[in-house]
């Protein structure tokens, strides 16, 4: 199943397909495929900001930065080659790694 944006917003263009996201705890490293959706869980009540880890490649289809809890679901960029991509979450003690697989 895929979710389709029905109206234009400042982040997702109308008609953009977003894969049904997987639930991932916010401070956990994870593996994903290009274009795969991620739904963050365990976001603290005060929120969390995702930012780039220095000048490393940003792995998501929106941002940087992303202010959680909204949107809680984002996608992995569809143009990324396989590899490890790091980002920083203000609510986590260390950078998070998403390993992109093909």
N, C-alpha and C positions, 0 to 999 in steps of 0.2 A: 504494500500500500504506500502511496505517496501523497503528501499534502501539497496542494497547489494554492499559491497566493491568489486571492480573488480581487484585491484592490491594491493600487500602488501605495507604497509607504516609503519612508526615507531610507529603508534598508533592503527591502525585497521588492523586485520588480514584479508587476502583474504577470501572472502566468508562469512564474518560476516554480519548477518542481523541486521540492525538498524531500529527500528520502525520510521515511519514518525514522525518527531518531532512536539511538540506543541510550539507555540510562547509564551515566557515568558519574560516580562521586567526584566532586569538584577537585579534590587534591590528589587524585589517583592518576598515575601514568596509564596510558591505554593505547590500543592498536586500532586503526580504522583504515578504511579504503577511501580513495579520493571520492568526494561527493557524498559520503556517508554523513548522516545526521547524528548530532550529539545533544542529548538532553541532560544538562547538569543537575545533579541531585546533591543534597546535603549542603546547600548554600546557606550560610549563616543569615539570621534575621537582619543583620546590618548590611547585607549585600556583599559583593565581591567584584573587583575590577580585574579583567584580563587584559594584559598588555604584552607587547613584544618583549622578548628577552634580548636586550641590546639590539644589535643589528641583524639578528637571526631571522630567517624567513618566517613570516606570519602564516600559520597553517589554516586559518578559518576564512569563510566566504564573506564575512563582514568584519568591520574594524580595521586595524586596531584603534581603539580599545573597545572592549565589550563590558558594559555595566550590568551585572547580574543583580537581581533575579530576572530582569526582563531585557532581552529575550533569554530564556533559559535554554532554548534549543537553537543551535547553529549548525552549520555544515562544514565539513572539511573541504578545503579548496579542491576543485576537480582537476586543476592543472599541476598538482604536485607530483613529482617523481617519488618513488619509494625512498624512505629514509626517516631519520629521527628529527623531529621539529620540537623546539622548546618554546614555552611561553610562561609568563609570570602571572599568578593569581594573588591578589592582595591579601586574601584570606588563608593562604597556604604557606607553610614554612620554607618551601624550596620550589624552584622552577619545575614545571610539569612537562613531561615528554609525551608527545603523541607520535607513535611509530606508524607511518603510512606504508601500507602494503598495496600491491597491485592485484 
